[in-house]
Amino acid sequence: LAVADEVYSPGQPVWKEAINILKDTFMKKKKRTRKKGMFAPTNTVTFTKWLPDNFPVEGVMCGCGRHFKTPTSLLDHLRRKSATARKSLKLLKKNV
């Protein structure tokens, strides 16, 4: 660990709200309701729209140990994860 690396305490708060919204978005992508021949998503709040507005200033840490300072970098990281990895995802907010 370099001096610049931030060490996270075991009491790090888990960002449950983000995980729940992500799981809803992720689970409902397959099930779509048919409306007037168009495919409309069943949930209105998508994780990609919700995240930038609610991203903590201090940044977020993924359960795998990576720290993200922007919503875009976090989304890119989540896109690379496998479906099984996303199901057991942990996002941690930094203690202030």
Secondary structure, DSSP 8 states (H G I E B T S, - for coil): --TTS----TT--B-HHHHHHHHHHHHHTT-EEEETTEEEES-S--HHHHHHHH--TT-EEETTS-EESSHHHHHHHHHHS-HHHHHT--EEE---
